[in-house]
């Protein structure tokens, strides 16, 4: 992206259709979520270095007996905090007298 901006080729991005961008973004999100399951559930990581989507899911289902309760609890608490910080906190901060605070919310 930096090179496109440096050489003034940003107009090329407009040639990529919106469904392609949405598909790429969705695929990336699924891959990131699947590779984070092992951390979220406390199971061992994949055997191979580039862990693909289906391999990450297989790994999680193979190690269901290895789920760790404290790790899952911490994961849910962290995820809950992020969701609360993103939506309700931003609405609350928007109504304060300090107008710069909402920009600090995620």
Number of C-alpha atoms within 10 A of each C-alpha: 8 9 9 12 10 9 8 10 12 14 10 9 11 8 8 10 9 10 9 10 12 11 11 11 12 12 13 12 11 12 16 13 14 20 22 14 17 19 14 19 22 20 20 13 17 17 10 9 7 10 16 15 16 12 16 23 16 12 20 23 12 11 15 12 9 13 16 13 11 11 15 16 13 13 16 14 12 12 13 12 11 14 13 13 14 14 12 11 15 17 13 11 17 16 11 11 8 9 10 11 14 17 10 8 15 12
